[in-house]
Amino acid sequence: MTRYALVTGAGQGIGFGIAKRLTEDGFHVYVTDYNQELAGAAAEKLGGTPLVLDVSNPQSVRDAAALVPELSVLVNSAGIYPWSPLVDISVEEFDRVFAVNVRGNLLCMQAFHPHLAADGKGAIVNITSMSALAPAIGVGSYAASKAAAAMLIQQAAVEFAPDGIRVNGVAPGSVQTEGTNRAIKEGEAPQEAPFIPLGRLAGPADMASVVSFLASDDAGYVTGQNIVVDGGFLNNTFALYRHVTQPA
């Protein structure tokens, strides 16, 4: 029996990597993006179904949900990450970050809740960030939005459990994508990174493998978790401190 998954922000980057892995896992994937061309091109590569979906727009979310007859897995991967110091960020930009990164997750979880409940063992995986756990200069609004998104996971996990829906998160570290760094090409190894204990940046596939687990029956007793996938970076701050403070 075919099972269906929907991934937001799947036109490229982490979202595409997740959609690709879920396709390999046997799901038919609804490949969604606010950009129609990106959604169409990605779906064609994967053999999935393209959907135009702007997670910040309630009507767009409702329209997408009406086109999906059944669903087992929802992955909220769509996100934006403007670089702006808190002293400079405008109200409009701050609101836009939260509209996509937090409210978008909520809208999609609400809209697809009936589908996932009907499945009997539905799973939601929301993509957060290691920025939810540690501040960095210039990403204040993004970090705050991801911290809110992380708590939303815990809240939804408690509220949706009686409906048979598990809710978890994946918090990426530094990932090479079109939006952050030079994107990884097919078969290419991620860039080396000496201050990450595992020695390299991540690729979308590193996030996708954890999402695959959380979406599977193997994670049937896992809910309310936000798994950090950063190659050990957050645990290595003392080594970075020693490097920047030692004499040249």
Secondary structure as GFF3:
##gff-version 3
##sequence-region A 1 248
A	DSSP	beta_strand	3	7	.	.	.	ID=ss1
A	DSSP	alpha_helix	13	24	.	.	.	ID=ss2
A	DSSP	beta_strand	27	33	.	.	.	ID=ss3
A	DSSP	alpha_helix	36	46	.	.	.	ID=ss4
A	DSSP	beta_strand	49	52	.	.	.	ID=ss5
A	DSSP	alpha_helix	58	66	.	.	.	ID=ss6
A	DSSP	beta_strand	73	76	.	.	.	ID=ss7
A	DSSP	alpha_helix	91	98	.	.	.	ID=ss8
A	DSSP	pi_helix	99	103	.	.	.	ID=ss9
A	DSSP	alpha_helix	104	119	.	.	.	ID=ss10
A	DSSP	beta_strand	123	127	.	.	.	ID=ss11
A	DSSP	three_ten_helix	130	132	.	.	.	ID=ss12
A	DSSP	alpha_helix	140	160	.	.	.	ID=ss13
A	DSSP	three_ten_helix	161	163	.	.	.	ID=ss14
A	DSSP	beta_strand	166	172	.	.	.	ID=ss15
A	DSSP	alpha_helix	204	215	.	.	.	ID=ss16
A	DSSP	three_ten_helix	217	219	.	.	.	ID=ss17
A	DSSP	beta_strand	226	229	.	.	.	ID=ss18
A	DSSP	three_ten_helix	233	236	.	.	.	ID=ss19
A	DSSP	alpha_helix	237	245	.	.	.	ID=ss20
###
